[in-house]
């Protein structure tokens, strides 16, 4: 991680801007889920994770209460992360097909994981004002990631968070939609269990999004015409 990204990560972890979320993260970490009762929960805001030279930025929703809020790393330790990292591994964006804890050796390749919110919210529903308070972290990460060519938004909230971060008009959301901006914006359903277990989002569908992202970032940039 670059020094700039490390500084942002430190500010994320130290953030107490949303008392409702901080209280919830700490309560979940104290009570724990029975399956993880012997583990020490992270219980704090979760920083971004990935390759500092990434050309693909992935924007999710927020940490899961017993996933990233437990492990301290985005999308790590829950079913959504299992689905995500499998798709990324199969398409060349991750070094291994699963992430169980933050010291498991998983590395992202040409990709960086961020989120709309950095604290686990009750019922997976952050409030609009909480997302607004958190947005500057995404803006700071985008400024630190110098090589981004494509942004993959996992769900409507992630897309809205990204467009607000770049002060853009609201973009249409739909799985597989690609918006011709700079950087290119791709849309996907979030790999939540609600979507993956119902078949709304299948592994081939998800892998296809990453294939599209790969095509975007590997397409040579168009040079402006000479004077």
BALOBA-1460 file (C-alpha; in Angstrom, 3 decimals):
// residues 227
<rec num="1" residu="x" x="0.000" y="0.000" z="0.000"/>
<rec num="2" residu="x" x="1.282" y="3.465" z="-0.871"/>
<rec num="3" residu="x" x="1.989" y="5.933" z="1.913"/>
<rec num="4" residu="x" x="-0.901" y="8.093" z="0.708"/>
<rec num="5" residu="x" x="-3.361" y="5.190" z="0.848"/>
<rec num="6" residu="x" x="-1.968" y="4.140" z="4.223"/>
<rec num="7" residu="x" x="-2.697" y="7.589" z="5.633"/>
<rec num="8" residu="x" x="-6.252" y="7.406" z="4.303"/>
<rec num="9" residu="x" x="-6.667" y="3.953" z="5.852"/>
<rec num="10" residu="x" x="-5.521" y="5.289" z="9.218"/>
<rec num="11" residu="x" x="-8.094" y="8.095" z="9.039"/>
<rec num="12" residu="x" x="-10.828" y="5.609" z="8.128"/>
<rec num="13" residu="x" x="-10.065" y="3.373" z="11.105"/>
<rec num="14" residu="x" x="-9.988" y="6.342" z="13.489"/>
<rec num="15" residu="x" x="-13.250" y="7.883" z="12.218"/>
<rec num="16" residu="x" x="-16.082" y="8.392" z="14.739"/>
<rec num="17" residu="x" x="-18.299" y="10.656" z="12.609"/>
<rec num="18" residu="x" x="-21.373" y="8.399" z="12.823"/>
<rec num="19" residu="x" x="-22.127" y="7.461" z="16.469"/>
<rec num="20" residu="x" x="-24.963" y="5.066" z="15.520"/>
<rec num="21" residu="x" x="-22.627" y="3.021" z="13.327"/>
<rec num="22" residu="x" x="-19.700" y="3.062" z="15.739"/>
<rec num="23" residu="x" x="-21.979" y="1.850" z="18.528"/>
<rec num="24" residu="x" x="-23.378" y="-0.915" z="16.320"/>
<rec num="25" residu="x" x="-19.920" y="-2.105" z="15.155"/>
<rec num="26" residu="x" x="-18.682" y="-2.249" z="18.735"/>
<rec num="27" residu="x" x="-21.817" y="-4.029" z="19.967"/>
<rec num="28" residu="x" x="-21.539" y="-6.688" z="17.256"/>
<rec num="29" residu="x" x="-17.863" y="-7.135" z="18.140"/>
<rec num="30" residu="x" x="-18.737" y="-7.552" z="21.809"/>
<rec num="31" residu="x" x="-21.685" y="-9.950" z="21.429"/>
<rec num="32" residu="x" x="-20.292" y="-11.868" z="18.402"/>
<rec num="33" residu="x" x="-21.913" y="-14.615" z="16.385"/>
<rec num="34" residu="x" x="-21.700" y="-18.041" z="18.019"/>
<rec num="35" residu="x" x="-19.638" y="-19.460" z="15.140"/>
<rec num="36" residu="x" x="-16.983" y="-16.802" z="15.777"/>
<rec num="37" residu="x" x="-17.189" y="-16.519" z="19.564"/>
<rec num="38" residu="x" x="-13.484" y="-17.365" z="19.981"/>
<rec num="39" residu="x" x="-12.344" y="-14.729" z="17.483"/>
<rec num="40" residu="x" x="-11.421" y="-11.139" z="18.167"/>
<rec num="41" residu="x" x="-13.636" y="-8.889" z="16.069"/>
<rec num="42" residu="x" x="-12.273" y="-5.803" z="14.318"/>
<rec num="43" residu="x" x="-15.281" y="-3.695" z="15.354"/>
<rec num="44" residu="x" x="-14.141" y="-0.458" z="13.672"/>
<rec num="45" residu="x" x="-14.483" y="1.306" z="10.308"/>
<rec num="46" residu="x" x="-12.856" y="-0.750" z="7.544"/>
<rec num="47" residu="x" x="-10.349" y="0.803" z="5.108"/>
<rec num="48" residu="x" x="-10.016" y="0.078" z="1.424"/>
<rec num="49" residu="x" x="-7.856" y="-2.777" z="0.181"/>
<rec num="50" residu="x" x="-5.924" y="-3.629" z="-2.949"/>
<rec num="51" residu="x" x="-3.281" y="-2.749" z="-5.487"/>
<rec num="52" residu="x" x="-2.065" y="0.874" z="-5.196"/>
<rec num="53" residu="x" x="-1.391" y="0.823" z="-8.953"/>
<rec num="54" residu="x" x="-4.847" y="-0.528" z="-9.760"/>
<rec num="55" residu="x" x="-6.571" y="0.329" z="-12.990"/>
<rec num="56" residu="x" x="-9.898" y="-1.070" z="-11.705"/>
<rec num="57" residu="x" x="-11.697" y="0.488" z="-8.746"/>
<rec num="58" residu="x" x="-14.507" y="-1.591" z="-7.215"/>
<rec num="59" residu="x" x="-17.077" y="0.216" z="-5.067"/>
<rec num="60" residu="x" x="-19.254" y="-1.841" z="-2.738"/>
<rec num="61" residu="x" x="-21.892" y="-0.952" z="-0.153"/>
<rec num="62" residu="x" x="-20.528" y="-1.344" z="3.389"/>
<rec num="63" residu="x" x="-18.848" y="-3.942" z="5.633"/>
<rec num="64" residu="x" x="-20.941" y="-6.900" z="6.770"/>
<rec num="65" residu="x" x="-21.480" y="-7.165" z="10.535"/>
<rec num="66" residu="x" x="-19.854" y="-10.600" z="10.800"/>
<rec num="67" residu="x" x="-17.712" y="-10.265" z="7.670"/>
<rec num="68" residu="x" x="-15.440" y="-7.245" z="7.323"/>
<rec num="69" residu="x" x="-16.527" y="-5.902" z="10.722"/>
<rec num="70" residu="x" x="-15.083" y="-9.131" z="12.115"/>
<rec num="71" residu="x" x="-12.004" y="-9.537" z="9.904"/>
<rec num="72" residu="x" x="-11.050" y="-5.918" z="9.268"/>
<rec num="73" residu="x" x="-10.750" y="-6.282" z="5.487"/>
<rec num="74" residu="x" x="-13.292" y="-5.450" z="2.806"/>
<rec num="75" residu="x" x="-15.461" y="-8.368" z="1.648"/>
<rec num="76" residu="x" x="-13.474" y="-10.809" z="3.788"/>
<rec num="77" residu="x" x="-15.060" y="-13.556" z="5.842"/>
<rec num="78" residu="x" x="-18.578" y="-13.694" z="4.391"/>
<rec num="79" residu="x" x="-20.492" y="-15.256" z="1.506"/>
<rec num="80" residu="x" x="-20.502" y="-12.061" z="-0.562"/>
<rec num="81" residu="x" x="-16.730" y="-11.947" z="-0.380"/>
<rec num="82" residu="x" x="-16.449" y="-15.621" z="-1.277"/>
<rec num="83" residu="x" x="-18.465" y="-14.947" z="-4.427"/>
<rec num="84" residu="x" x="-16.535" y="-11.781" z="-5.266"/>
<rec num="85" residu="x" x="-13.046" y="-13.192" z="-4.788"/>
<rec num="86" residu="x" x="-13.893" y="-16.338" z="-6.747"/>
<rec num="87" residu="x" x="-14.964" y="-14.204" z="-9.724"/>
<rec num="88" residu="x" x="-11.897" y="-11.989" z="-9.380"/>
<rec num="89" residu="x" x="-9.568" y="-14.976" z="-9.159"/>
<rec num="90" residu="x" x="-11.085" y="-16.621" z="-12.230"/>
<rec num="91" residu="x" x="-10.649" y="-13.410" z="-14.236"/>
<rec num="92" residu="x" x="-7.131" y="-12.574" z="-13.073"/>
<rec num="93" residu="x" x="-7.860" y="-9.854" z="-10.505"/>
<rec num="94" residu="x" x="-7.044" y="-11.831" z="-7.332"/>
<rec num="95" residu="x" x="-4.202" y="-14.124" z="-6.282"/>
<rec num="96" residu="x" x="-6.491" y="-16.708" z="-4.661"/>
<rec num="97" residu="x" x="-10.182" y="-17.613" z="-4.839"/>
<rec num="98" residu="x" x="-11.196" y="-16.793" z="-1.273"/>
<rec num="99" residu="x" x="-10.479" y="-14.433" z="1.594"/>
<rec num="100" residu="x" x="-10.956" y="-15.624" z="5.144"/>
<rec num="101" residu="x" x="-8.956" y="-13.147" z="7.231"/>
<rec num="102" residu="x" x="-6.821" y="-10.074" z="6.595"/>
<rec num="103" residu="x" x="-3.510" y="-11.958" z="6.892"/>
<rec num="104" residu="x" x="-4.380" y="-14.866" z="4.599"/>
<rec num="105" residu="x" x="-2.064" y="-13.793" z="1.769"/>
<rec num="106" residu="x" x="-4.800" y="-12.646" z="-0.610"/>
<rec num="107" residu="x" x="-3.573" y="-9.965" z="-3.002"/>
<rec num="108" residu="x" x="-5.642" y="-8.059" z="-5.527"/>
<rec num="109" residu="x" x="-4.139" y="-7.687" z="-8.981"/>
<rec num="110" residu="x" x="-4.753" y="-4.378" z="-10.775"/>
<rec num="111" residu="x" x="-7.828" y="-3.805" z="-8.588"/>
<rec num="112" residu="x" x="-8.726" y="-1.857" z="-5.465"/>
<rec num="113" residu="x" x="-11.758" y="-2.440" z="-3.225"/>
<rec num="114" residu="x" x="-13.541" y="0.529" z="-1.682"/>
<rec num="115" residu="x" x="-17.036" y="1.074" z="-0.307"/>
<rec num="116" residu="x" x="-19.821" y="3.619" z="-0.019"/>
<rec num="117" residu="x" x="-19.741" y="3.278" z="3.777"/>
<rec num="118" residu="x" x="-16.901" y="2.060" z="5.962"/>
<rec num="119" residu="x" x="-18.866" y="0.874" z="9.004"/>
<rec num="120" residu="x" x="-21.219" y="-2.104" z="9.215"/>
<rec num="121" residu="x" x="-24.765" y="-0.668" z="9.353"/>
<rec num="122" residu="x" x="-27.754" y="-2.237" z="11.153"/>
<rec num="123" residu="x" x="-29.784" y="-4.356" z="8.707"/>
<rec num="124" residu="x" x="-27.192" y="-3.528" z="6.009"/>
<rec num="125" residu="x" x="-28.867" y="-0.135" z="5.553"/>
<rec num="126" residu="x" x="-26.669" y="2.914" z="6.080"/>
<rec num="127" residu="x" x="-28.566" y="6.194" z="6.329"/>
<rec num="128" residu="x" x="-28.134" y="8.780" z="3.540"/>
<rec num="129" residu="x" x="-26.474" y="11.219" z="5.919"/>
<rec num="130" residu="x" x="-24.030" y="8.509" z="7.040"/>
<rec num="131" residu="x" x="-23.053" y="7.782" z="3.457"/>
<rec num="132" residu="x" x="-22.594" y="11.507" z="2.881"/>
<rec num="133" residu="x" x="-20.240" y="11.805" z="5.870"/>
<rec num="134" residu="x" x="-18.207" y="8.871" z="4.601"/>
<rec num="135" residu="x" x="-17.941" y="9.974" z="0.980"/>
<rec num="136" residu="x" x="-14.743" y="11.982" z="1.394"/>
<rec num="137" residu="x" x="-12.815" y="8.748" z="1.995"/>
<rec num="138" residu="x" x="-13.801" y="7.473" z="-1.451"/>
<rec num="139" residu="x" x="-12.861" y="10.824" z="-2.978"/>
<rec num="140" residu="x" x="-9.458" y="10.714" z="-1.267"/>
<rec num="141" residu="x" x="-8.829" y="7.138" z="-2.437"/>
<rec num="142" residu="x" x="-9.711" y="8.027" z="-6.013"/>
<rec num="143" residu="x" x="-7.235" y="10.903" z="-5.879"/>
<rec num="144" residu="x" x="-4.533" y="8.564" z="-4.538"/>
<rec num="145" residu="x" x="-5.172" y="5.870" z="-7.161"/>
<rec num="146" residu="x" x="-3.495" y="7.469" z="-10.159"/>
<rec num="147" residu="x" x="-4.101" y="4.770" z="-12.782"/>
<rec num="148" residu="x" x="-7.846" y="4.053" z="-12.595"/>
<rec num="149" residu="x" x="-9.327" y="3.303" z="-16.028"/>
<rec num="150" residu="x" x="-12.581" y="1.626" z="-14.929"/>
<rec num="151" residu="x" x="-14.923" y="1.728" z="-11.939"/>
<rec num="152" residu="x" x="-17.162" y="-1.221" z="-11.101"/>
<rec num="153" residu="x" x="-20.137" y="-0.292" z="-8.926"/>
<rec num="154" residu="x" x="-21.733" y="-3.176" z="-7.021"/>
<rec num="155" residu="x" x="-25.354" y="-2.115" z="-6.675"/>
<rec num="156" residu="x" x="-27.408" y="1.058" z="-7.009"/>
<rec num="157" residu="x" x="-26.142" y="2.625" z="-3.779"/>
<rec num="158" residu="x" x="-22.528" y="2.141" z="-4.848"/>
<rec num="159" residu="x" x="-23.273" y="3.749" z="-8.216"/>
<rec num="160" residu="x" x="-25.011" y="6.695" z="-6.562"/>
<rec num="161" residu="x" x="-22.136" y="7.100" z="-4.096"/>
<rec num="162" residu="x" x="-19.608" y="7.138" z="-6.904"/>
<rec num="163" residu="x" x="-21.524" y="9.648" z="-9.033"/>
<rec num="164" residu="x" x="-21.893" y="11.946" z="-6.028"/>
<rec num="165" residu="x" x="-18.186" y="11.603" z="-5.326"/>
<rec num="166" residu="x" x="-17.363" y="12.833" z="-8.827"/>
<rec num="167" residu="x" x="-20.196" y="15.406" z="-8.822"/>
<rec num="168" residu="x" x="-21.847" y="13.732" z="-11.801"/>
<rec num="169" residu="x" x="-25.504" y="13.497" z="-12.684"/>
<rec num="170" residu="x" x="-27.219" y="10.307" z="-11.555"/>
<rec num="171" residu="x" x="-26.537" y="7.373" z="-13.853"/>
<rec num="172" residu="x" x="-28.943" y="4.585" z="-14.775"/>
<rec num="173" residu="x" x="-28.297" y="1.312" z="-12.967"/>
<rec num="174" residu="x" x="-28.707" y="-2.150" z="-14.400"/>
<rec num="175" residu="x" x="-26.594" y="-5.263" z="-14.326"/>
<rec num="176" residu="x" x="-24.121" y="-5.147" z="-17.189"/>
<rec num="177" residu="x" x="-24.658" y="-1.479" z="-18.018"/>
<rec num="178" residu="x" x="-21.512" y="0.361" z="-19.082"/>
<rec num="179" residu="x" x="-21.323" y="4.148" z="-19.006"/>
<rec num="180" residu="x" x="-18.861" y="5.775" z="-21.377"/>
<rec num="181" residu="x" x="-17.229" y="8.185" z="-18.949"/>
<rec num="182" residu="x" x="-13.613" y="8.745" z="-17.941"/>
<rec num="183" residu="x" x="-12.964" y="6.423" z="-16.207"/>
<rec num="184" residu="x" x="-15.477" y="3.963" z="-17.656"/>
<rec num="185" residu="x" x="-18.246" y="3.003" z="-15.222"/>
<rec num="186" residu="x" x="-19.571" y="-0.568" z="-15.123"/>
<rec num="187" residu="x" x="-22.600" y="-1.738" z="-13.119"/>
<rec num="188" residu="x" x="-23.249" y="-5.071" z="-11.445"/>
<rec num="189" residu="x" x="-25.698" y="-6.469" z="-8.963"/>
<rec num="190" residu="x" x="-24.118" y="-6.710" z="-5.534"/>
<rec num="191" residu="x" x="-22.893" y="-10.260" z="-4.720"/>
<rec num="192" residu="x" x="-25.153" y="-10.449" z="-1.665"/>
<rec num="193" residu="x" x="-26.691" y="-13.769" z="-0.698"/>
<rec num="194" residu="x" x="-30.067" y="-12.303" z="-1.573"/>
<rec num="195" residu="x" x="-28.871" y="-11.966" z="-5.168"/>
<rec num="196" residu="x" x="-26.626" y="-15.012" z="-5.504"/>
<rec num="197" residu="x" x="-28.881" y="-17.568" z="-3.804"/>
<rec num="198" residu="x" x="-31.915" y="-16.527" z="-5.832"/>
<rec num="199" residu="x" x="-30.018" y="-16.700" z="-9.104"/>
<rec num="200" residu="x" x="-30.421" y="-13.005" z="-9.786"/>
<rec num="201" residu="x" x="-26.626" y="-12.893" z="-9.964"/>
<rec num="202" residu="x" x="-24.869" y="-16.026" z="-11.176"/>
<rec num="203" residu="x" x="-21.141" y="-16.669" z="-11.282"/>
<rec num="204" residu="x" x="-21.008" y="-16.526" z="-15.114"/>
<rec num="205" residu="x" x="-22.849" y="-13.179" z="-15.013"/>
<rec num="206" residu="x" x="-20.422" y="-11.839" z="-12.436"/>
<rec num="207" residu="x" x="-17.321" y="-13.107" z="-14.205"/>
<rec num="208" residu="x" x="-18.543" y="-11.510" z="-17.419"/>
<rec num="209" residu="x" x="-18.523" y="-8.102" z="-15.706"/>
<rec num="210" residu="x" x="-14.891" y="-8.577" z="-14.734"/>
<rec num="211" residu="x" x="-14.061" y="-9.687" z="-18.271"/>
<rec num="212" residu="x" x="-15.610" y="-6.437" z="-19.527"/>
<rec num="213" residu="x" x="-13.609" y="-4.481" z="-16.953"/>
<rec num="214" residu="x" x="-10.434" y="-6.231" z="-18.073"/>
<rec num="215" residu="x" x="-11.151" y="-5.345" z="-21.682"/>
<rec num="216" residu="x" x="-11.621" y="-1.693" z="-20.714"/>
<rec num="217" residu="x" x="-8.404" y="-1.359" z="-18.740"/>
<rec num="218" residu="x" x="-6.342" y="-3.191" z="-21.359"/>
<rec num="219" residu="x" x="-7.643" y="-1.141" z="-24.277"/>
<rec num="220" residu="x" x="-5.027" y="1.464" z="-25.231"/>
<rec num="221" residu="x" x="-6.101" y="4.985" z="-24.350"/>
<rec num="222" residu="x" x="-7.087" y="7.049" z="-27.354"/>
<rec num="223" residu="x" x="-4.585" y="9.781" z="-27.997"/>
<rec num="224" residu="x" x="-5.927" y="13.231" z="-28.857"/>
<rec num="225" residu="x" x="-5.400" y="14.223" z="-32.492"/>
<rec num="226" residu="x" x="-2.229" y="16.160" z="-33.188"/>
<rec num="227" residu="x" x="-2.533" y="19.871" z="-33.952"/>
